[in-house]
Amino acid sequence: MNLFLLNLFLALLWCALSSSFALADLTVGLLLGALVISLGQRGLGHRQSYVGSLLVLLRFVWFSICEIVLANVALAKVLLSRRMELNPVVVPIPLEPQNPGAITTLANLITLTPGTITLDSSADGSEIYVHNLVLGDEQEFIAQIKGYERRVLAVFHELHEQR
């Protein structure tokens, strides 16, 4: 997170030096800042690349947006059909051991996806309970959530490596 703040500072410095805070100048500043930070890390012998971590985060954001849009379309089809076939059910999802921040991020991603909401998690963090409005195959749904979990864990792993 500190490197991102440094990148943001460098981008704002670029905008100030170019006397323009337009989106294009801010974008160029962010790209130049990322390049400077990446080169600085290589020079200091860091294993992890800031740009690589940033790409992992951006892929996660893109994935999240796509999943939310796809879930909106799927739920709209169900709700607008003549035979609204709802099958509401609460599904326990087993989790890999992880930190509370990753569990919270996963729970928020699930809740942002239309048709699902995270209700609770077990006290030891080994399960979360998800309400699904239109459950087809339970194992397929669990696999989908496990895919979300893998992506969340990848982001948290990258963030942890940057420290």
ZILINPE-V651735 format. One record per run of one state. SS is the DSSP state (H for helix, E for strand, - for the rest). FROM is the first residue (numbers start at 0). TO is the last residue. If there is no record, write none. Layout:
SS;FROM;TO, SS;FROM;TO
This chain:
-;0;0, H;1;17, -;18;21, H;22;43, -;44;48, H;49;79, -;80;85, E;86;86, -;87;87, E;88;93, -;94;98, H;99;111, -;112;114, E;115;120, -;121;125, E;126;131, -;132;132, E;133;133, -;134;136, H;137;161, -;162;162
